[in-house]
Amino acid sequence: MNGKGQPTEKRFQQGGRDLCYFEWGDPDDQTILMVHATGFHARCWDKTIAALPSGYHIIALDQQGHGRSSKPESLSDWGKAGGDVCALVAGLDINNIIGVGHSMGAHVMVQVADAMPERFARLLLIDPTIMEPRAYQNPPDVADMEPVSRRRNDWKSPDVMFAAFKGRYPFNLWQPDVLMDYCQYGLLPADDEQGFILACPPILEASVYEGIYSMDPYPLVKRIRLPVTILRAQMGSDDVTPVRDFASSPTWPGLVNVFSNAQEVHIPELSHFMPMQDPERIAHFIAGESGVSA
């Protein structure tokens, strides 16, 4: 088993699911389970994982439609993503989990912790995509996702992608080595073997955003008794919704009060892309070393 260097790439296949996941460390140690945000992939966590202290077993997965996992026709049903991770947790029989989710991945982590709370020790929800409760009862119109579905999908190399993104907002907020991981592991060889394509096809990424209100997380949130820490990033302006302004926080400020055992840390100097801007700080929160009890 690899330590904190390069992980072991593995696959979980069950009931039509085909998930890729990456594993670091000794399975006898406490497990950290990491679920990435929309359009990203497991290896976006690499620099956060490198900053963790030793003594953890770490699993980071590619959600369906992302990275090296299978590509369904649509990702608009957020509940299916939770079912995928539940199947993985049960299939690998992991317990005493520190559950870490970023953005939509935090919504997924809430689903999994609600379904199998006995397998978790605590949760760290990094700027979760959980809006105010009334939004799920009377969903507003979802912003036009055509720009997402039309993202550039063909690249000559990860280096070319990095050069194109490094000066572009919000990628210019990221640490360059994290952006390089995003580019290096976020591309797959094109079918014609001429260059690369995005590992999360733009049409699938757009379908995630189109389904943003497909599952109301609040009945689940109210049932969770686990210790929860919420990291909340900078807020956008009142006239720009989080679905449109990808760098501002989508997290409802009142979420912390709906959980029975939660605390919130507001970090206004960071954008929604917290793990990409400051992976070392995120690692401290995962390990409970932030100066705030987790």
Sequence and secondary structure as in RCSB ss.txt:
>XXXX:A:sequence
MNGKGQPTEKRFQQGGRDLCYFEWGDPDDQTILMVHATGFHARCWDKTIAALPSGYHIIALDQQGHGRSSKPESL
SDWGKAGGDVCALVAGLDINNIIGVGHSMGAHVMVQVADAMPERFARLLLIDPTIMEPRAYQNPPDVADMEPVSR
RRNDWKSPDVMFAAFKGRYPFNLWQPDVLMDYCQYGLLPADDEQGFILACPPILEASVYEGIYSMDPYPLVKRIR
LPVTILRAQMGSDDVTPVRDFASSPTWPGLVNVFSNAQEVHIPELSHFMPMQDPERIAHFIAGESGVSA
>XXXX:A:secstr
   SSS EEEEEEETTEEEEEEEES TTSEEEEEE  TT  GGGGHHHHHTS SSEEEEEE  TTSTTS   S  
  HHHHHHHHHHHHHHHT  SEEEEEETHHHHHHHHHHHH GGGEEEEEEES     HHHHHS       HHHHT
S  EES HHHHHHHHTTSTTGGGS HHHHHHHHHHSEEE TTSSSEEESS HHHHHHHHHTTTSS  HHHHHH  
S EEEEE     TTS TTT TTS    TTHHHHSSSEEEEE TTS S HHHH HHHHHHHHTT SSS  
